[in-house]
Amino acid sequence: MSERHIRAVCFDVGETLIDETRFWCEVARYAGVPEFTLAGTLGGLIERRESHRSIFGYLQTESVDTNMVGYRVERADLYPDVVQTLKQLRSERYRIAIAGNQGEGVAEQIEALDLGVDVIGTAALWGAPKPEPAFFERLCQELALPADQIVLVGDRLDNDVLPAIEFGIQAIHIRRGPWGCIQAGWPESADVRWKIDRLGELPETLRQIEDAITEDK
């Protein structure tokens, strides 16, 4: 069997590994609006390609610093397919990274989950957010691998998948969470070759990527 080309898999955090429902419900309560109202407004912003940070202007309520609410990563927030998928990837000897746009303290919270990953990074820790190229450059440095030997899995086309592809990283769009589901309908989605609806599909998709790389040689 020939040596595998892809050596590492990097996961985004929110709505890729972490179900953010609890967080956004807390934001709604802090802002004093119904959860359904906040969720609907958020979906509209995503569809119109506006920042979620503008949500309080649309709700005509005082702006809330979501950092004050406190973005916390807890084991109960992991999607049900996370632990088993990471276990399988480790058994297949992939290096694993978790890297997202979270703020101060979240890297330590992820580390406390003891998921057995090799690299943990956040925008706060690395000093660069997605979709900036500096974020992906740091990812390659931390994994000690060239871009084309890394696969990134993320729910957002704009922050995760498309900028990763532009940087030279293979990327898989996971269609879950509000960004994942809505952006799957964007025209740009047609240009994304690899798509999954759950992490359980990831090992087979990685094999398909390997086959495609072999065919292109």
N, C-alpha and C positions, 0 to 999 in steps of 0.2 A: 504494500500500500504506500502511495506517495505521501510525502510529508504535507500536513495540513497547512494551508496558507494563512487562514484567519487564526490569530493567536489569542485575541482578547475580545470581550464583550463589555461594552459600557452601557449602563442603564441611567436614564433620567430618573428623577425622584418623583415629583408630583404627578399623579395619574398614570404613571408607568409602573412604579412599585407601590406608591402610597395612594390610597383612596382619600381624597381631601374633603370629603363630605363633612366630617366633624369640624374641620377648620372653617369652612365657609358658613356653616350654621352658627359658629361662634361669632364670625364677623357680622352676620345678620343681626344677631341678638345685641351685639355691642353697638351697632348702628341704629337699632330700634326699628327695623323693618322686618316684615315676614320673610321667612326663608325662601318661600316660593317666589316672592317678588325679586329678591336678590338673585336667585338662580336664573329666572327668566331674563332679567336685565343683563346678567353676565353672558348668557348665550347670545343675546342680540349684539353685544359688543364684540364678541368673538367673530360672529358672522360678518360684521362691518369692519373687521380688522382694526379695531380700536383697542387701546390698552385697557386691561381690566382695572387699572388704577383710576380710570375716569368714572367708575361706576357710581360713586357717591354724588357726582354732579347730576347724573341722570335721575337718581333717586331723590334729588333735591333735599338731601340731608347733609349734615356736617361731615366733612371728610374724616375718615377714620384711618389712622396709621395702623395697617395690619400687623406691623411689628409689635404694637402695643397689645394686640389681641394675643399674639404669641404663636408663631408657627412651630408646632411641636410634632416630632416624629415619634410615634408610639407603635409598639408591635401590633396592637389591635387594629391599626390603620393599614397594615400591609394587605394588599390584595391576596386572596386565598391561594393563588398560583405561584406566589413569589418564592417561598422557601423551597418547594420541591424543584422548581426550575433552576434555582441557584445550585442546589445540591447536584442536579444532573450535569450542569455545566462544569462544576468542579470535578465530577467523576470523569468527564471527558477532557480534563486538563486544560480548559480555557482559563486564562487570567480574567478576573472580573473587576470592573470598576463601577462605582456609583458616583455620578456627578451631576449636579443641578444648579439652579440659580438661587438657591436658598441663602439666607443671611447668617449672621453670627450664631454660633452654637449648634447649628443643625448637623454639621459634620460629626460632632461629638455624640449627638443623639443617634445618628445612624450607626456609628461605631458601637454604641452600647447595645444595639440589637444583635450583635454577634452573628452576622450573616455570613461570615467567612469569606469576605471579599479582599482583594489585594490593594485597591486604591479607593479612597473616599475623597471627593472634592466638592467644594461649593464656590459660588461666585465670590462670597465673602472671604473664603480661605485662599483662593487663587488670585484675587484682585482683578478678575475679569469675568463678566457675565456672558452667557450665550446671547446672541449669536456671534459675538466677536471672535475673530480668528484666534486671538490670544488664548481663549478658553480651550479650544481644540488643540492648540500647540502645547499647552500645559498638560492636557490629557495624554498626548503622545509622550511627553517627557516623563510623566509619572509612570506610565506603563513601559517605558523604554522600548517602544515599538514604533515603526513607521506607520503613517496614517492608513495605508492600504492593508495593514494586518489587523485592523480594529473594526469591529461592527458596533454601531451605536443604535440603541433602541429608545425611541421617544414618542410621546403623544402629540407633539407640536411640529407641524411642518415648518413654521416660520422660525422657531427658536432651535429646534433639534435637527430635524431630518435634512432639510434643504441646505442649511449652512454646513452641516457635517459632510454632505456629499460634495459641496463646493470645495471643502478643504481636502478632500481625497479619502475620506472615511466612508466605508460602506454603511448604509443606514436603513433601518427598518421602522416603518410607521406602525405604532400600535394604536388601533382605533378604539380607544376607550377614554372615558372622561369627557367633559364638555369640549375641550380643544380637539381631542382626537376624533370625536364623532363629527363635529361640525367641519373641521378642516379637511376631513376625508372627502367632503363634497366640493372643495375648492378646485379650480381648474388645474393648479399645480400638482394635485395629487396624481394626475394621469402620468406625470413624469417620474413618479416614485415606483420603482420596480418591486420592492419588497414590503409586504404589508401583512400584519397579523391582527387578530381580534383578542387574543389572549396569549399569555406567556408560554402556555403549554405547547403552542405551535412553534416556538422558537428553535428547538433543536433540529427539527426537520427543515426549517427555513435556512438555518446555518448550513446544513448539508447541501441544500439547493444552491446557496451562494458559492460554496466550494466547487460544485459541479460547473457552475457558470464561469468561474474563474479559470478552471481547467480547460473548458471549451474555448475560452477567449485567448488562451496562450498560443 
